[in-house]
Amino acid sequence: MTRFRHNLRAIFLMGLPLAGSHLAQMSIGITDTVMLGWYGVGELAAQSLASSFFFVIYLLGSGFGIAVMPMVAAAISNGDRRQVRRVTRMGLWISAFAGLLAMPLFWFSGPIFLALGQTEAIAGLMQQYLRTAGWSLPFFLVAVVFKSYLAALGHTQITMWATLAGTVINVLLNWVLIFGHLGAPELGILGAAIASLGTNALIMVLLAAYAVGVRDLRGDTILARIWRPDWDAFREVFVLGLPIGLTMLAEAGLFTASGIMMGWISEEALAVHGIAVTISGATFMIHLGLSSAATVRAGYAWGAKDIAELRSGAFAALSLSLIMVVLTVAAFLGMPDLLMGLFLDPATPDRDRLIAMGRALLATAALFQLADAMQVMAVSLLRGVQDTRRPMLYAVVSYWGIGVPMMYLLGVTLDLGGVGVWLGMAAGLTAAGISMMARFWRGPARSPLAFVPDVPAPKPTGAGR
C-alpha cells in the first residue's frame, strides 16, 4: 500500500501540471474556435476542419518527441546521463525535419479537401488558415521534445506555465487580428492563424531557454554541438517514435474522418461537431497528462526491471483516470447546454437548434469516456516499457477496421446523423482500449524479463556525462 500511495502521489503531482499544459495548449485552439464562432459560422466550420487536419500531421510527427520521454526515464533509472543527452538531441533533429517536410501538405490542403467532398468556400478558408498556421508545426514538434525531456526529469511545471503564457498571448493576438482592434486590419481566419504561429514559437523558445538555463539541467548540455549526428541514437528514437506517431495518427484520423462525414451531413453539423470535439478533447487532456506521468513512472520501473513498481504505477494511474471519467460523464450529462453555449454568440441564428444538436453529441460522448481513458492509459504504459509496434497495429485495426466503418454505417448509411458518427467512434475507441490494456497486463506487467520491447532499455552503466 505504501508503494501504491507513493505512485499515486507521484503521478498526481507530475500529471497535474502536465494536464494543465495540455489544457493550456488545447485552449489555443479553443480560443480560435470561440472567437471564430463569434466571427462567423463558415469560418468556424473551416477552422474546425483545418485544425483537425493540422493535428493529424502534428500527431504523426510528435511521436519522435514523445519517444524521448520513456528513453530518458530509463536512462535516468540507470544513471546514464550521456544517453539522456544523445536521445534528446536526436529527438530535436527528427522533430525539426518532420515539421518542415509536412509544409507541402498544408500549402496544398485546399485541393485535398475539395477532393474529400468539402465545399469550395470551406476548402478555401481552410487552406488560407493552414498556409500560415502550418509554419508553427516545427516549433510545435521541437517543443514536444523539450516537454518530454523535462517531464522525464521531473520538471513539469515549466511546461504548464510556458503554455499558459502562450495562451494569454494567443487570446490577445486573436482579439487584435481576427476582429481588427487597435488599428490592426480585420483578418478573420487568417488572423487566428497568425496568432497561433506566434504563440507556438513563443512556447518553444521558453521551454528551450529553461532546458538549457536551469542550473541542475545545464550539465546535460543537450544543445552543445547540436549539429553533430549520432546515428545510433537517431535510429533508436526513430524506431520507437514512428510507431507512436502512427498510433496517434490512426486515432486522430478517426476524429478527422468523423469531421469529414459531418461535413457531408451539413455545415451546421460540422460546426457543432467541432464544438463538441473541443469540449470532449478538453476533458481528454486530463487523461493525457496523467498518462504522460504514467509513461515516466513505467519508464523508471522498466529501466530497473522492477515488476512490482511497474504494476503499482499502473494501478495508481488508472485509479486517477477513473475518477476523471466519473466527473466528465457527470458534466456531459448534467450541463450540456451551458458547455455548448460558451462557443456560440447569443445572436447566432438558430442558436437553440445548434445547442440541441450539440447536446445529443455530448450525451453520446459520455458513453465512451471509459473506453477513451482506457486506451490512452494502456498505450502510454506500453510506451513506458518501450513497446510501440504492437499497439500501433491494434490502433489501426480498432480505429480504421472498426471505428471508421461503423461511423459510416451508423451515421451515413443508416442516416443516424451526428449521433451515429459518434457511436462509431465509440466502437473504435472501445476496441483499442480493450486490446491495448490486455497487451500490457498479459505482457510486461506479468513478466518483464520475458518481454521484448522495440528498443531494449539501456543496461545500468553508472556513466556520467
C-alpha positions, 0 to 999 in steps of 0.5 A, spaced: 500 500 500 505 504 501 508 503 494 501 504 491 500 511 495 507 513 493 505 512 485 499 515 486 502 521 489 507 521 484 503 521 478 498 526 481 503 531 482 507 530 475 500 529 471 497 535 474 501 540 471 502 536 465 494 536 464 494 543 465 499 544 459 495 540 455 489 544 457 493 550 456 495 548 449 488 545 447 485 552 449 489 555 443 485 552 439 479 553 443 480 560 443 480 560 435 474 556 435 470 561 440 472 567 437 471 564 430 464 562 432 463 569 434 466 571 427 462 567 423 459 560 422 463 558 415 469 560 418 468 556 424 466 550 420 473 551 416 477 552 422 474 546 425 476 542 419 483 545 418 485 544 425 483 537 425 487 536 419 493 540 422 493 535 428 493 529 424 500 531 421 502 534 428 500 527 431 504 523 426 510 527 427 510 528 435 511 521 436 519 522 435 518 527 441 514 523 445 519 517 444 524 521 448 520 521 454 520 513 456 528 513 453 530 518 458 526 515 464 530 509 463 536 512 462 535 516 468 533 509 472 540 507 470 544 513 471 546 514 464 546 521 463 550 521 456 544 517 453 539 522 456 543 527 452 544 523 445 536 521 445 534 528 446 538 531 441 536 526 436 529 527 438 530 535 436 533 533 429 527 528 427 522 533 430 525 539 426 525 535 419 518 532 420 515 539 421 518 542 415 517 536 410 509 536 412 509 544 409 507 541 402 501 538 405 498 544 408 500 549 402 496 544 398 490 542 403 485 546 399 485 541 393 485 535 398 479 537 401 475 539 395 477 532 393 474 529 400 467 532 398 468 539 402 465 545 399 469 550 395 468 556 400 470 551 406 476 548 402 478 555 401 478 558 408 481 552 410 487 552 406 488 560 407 488 558 415 493 552 414 498 556 409 500 560 415 498 556 421 502 550 418 509 554 419 508 553 427 508 545 426 516 545 427 516 549 433 510 545 435 514 538 434 521 541 437 517 543 443 514 536 444 521 534 445 523 539 450 516 537 454 518 530 454 525 531 456 523 535 462 517 531 464 522 525 464 526 529 469 521 531 473 520 538 471 513 539 469 511 545 471 515 549 466 511 546 461 504 548 464 506 555 465 510 556 458 503 554 455 499 558 459 503 564 457 502 562 450 495 562 451 494 569 454 498 571 448 494 567 443 487 570 446 490 577 445 493 576 438 486 573 436 482 579 439 487 584 435 487 580 428 481 576 427 476 582 429 481 588 427 482 592 434 487 597 435 488 599 428 490 592 426 486 590 419 480 585 420 483 578 418 478 573 420 481 566 419 487 568 417 488 572 423 487 566 428 492 563 424 497 568 425 496 568 432 497 561 433 504 561 429 506 566 434 504 563 440 507 556 438 514 559 437 513 563 443 512 556 447 518 553 444 523 558 445 521 558 453 521 551 454 528 551 450 531 557 454 529 553 461 532 546 458 538 549 457 538 555 463 536 551 469 542 550 473 541 542 475 539 541 467 545 545 464 550 539 465 546 535 460 548 540 455 543 537 450 544 543 445 552 543 445 554 541 438 547 540 436 549 539 429 553 533 430 549 526 428 549 520 432 546 515 428 545 510 433 541 514 437 537 517 431 535 510 429 533 508 436 528 514 437 526 513 430 524 506 431 520 507 437 517 514 435 514 512 428 510 507 431 507 512 436 506 517 431 502 512 427 498 510 433 496 517 434 495 518 427 490 512 426 486 515 432 486 522 430 484 520 423 478 517 426 476 524 429 478 527 422 474 522 418 468 523 423 469 531 421 469 529 414 462 525 414 459 531 418 461 535 413 457 531 408 451 531 413 451 539 413 455 545 415 451 546 421 453 539 423 460 540 422 460 546 426 457 543 432 461 537 431 467 541 432 464 544 438 463 538 441 470 535 439 473 541 443 469 540 449 470 532 449 478 533 447 478 538 453 476 533 458 481 528 454 487 532 456 486 530 463 487 523 461 493 525 457 497 528 462 496 523 467 498 518 462 504 522 460 506 521 468 504 514 467 509 513 461 515 516 466 513 512 472 513 505 467 519 508 464 523 508 471 520 501 473 522 498 466 529 501 466 530 497 473 526 491 471 522 492 477 515 488 476 512 490 482 513 498 481 511 497 474 504 494 476 503 499 482 504 505 477 499 502 473 494 501 478 495 508 481 494 511 474 488 508 472 485 509 479 486 517 477 483 516 470 477 513 473 475 518 477 476 523 471 471 519 467 466 519 473 466 527 473 466 528 465 460 523 464 457 527 470 458 534 466 456 531 459 450 529 462 448 534 467 450 541 463 450 540 456 447 546 454 451 551 458 458 547 455 455 548 448 453 555 449 460 558 451 462 557 443 456 560 440 454 568 440 447 569 443 445 572 436 447 566 432 441 564 428 438 558 430 442 558 436 437 553 440 437 548 434 445 548 434 445 547 442 440 541 441 444 538 436 450 539 440 447 536 446 445 529 443 453 529 441 455 530 448 450 525 451 453 520 446 460 522 448 459 520 455 458 513 453 465 512 451 469 516 456 471 509 459 473 506 453 477 513 451 481 513 458 482 506 457 486 506 451 490 512 452 492 509 459 494 502 456 498 505 450 502 510 454 504 504 459 506 500 453 510 506 451 513 506 458 516 499 457 518 501 450 513 497 446 510 501 440 509 496 434 504 492 437 499 497 439 500 501 433 497 495 429 491 494 434 490 502 433 489 501 426 485 495 426 480 498 432 480 505 429 480 504 421 477 496 421 472 498 426 471 505 428 471 508 421 466 503 418 461 503 423 461 511 423 459 510 416 454 505 417 451 508 423 451 515 421 451 515 413 448 509 411 443 508 416 442 516 416 443 516 424 446 523 423 451 526 428 449 521 433 451 515 429 458 518 427 459 518 434 457 511 436 462 509 431 467 512 434 465 509 440 466 502 437 473 504 435 475 507 441 472 501 445 476 496 441 483 499 442 482 500 449 480 493 450 486 490 446 491 495 448 490 494 456 490 486 455 497 487 451 500 490 457 497 486 463 498 479 459 505 482 457 510 486 461 506 487 467 506 479 468 513 478 466 518 483 464 524 479 463 520 475 458 518 481 454 521 484 448 520 491 447 522 495 440 528 498 443 531 494 449 532 499 455 539 501 456 543 496 461 545 500 468 552 503 466 553 508 472 556 513 466 556 520 467 556 525 462 
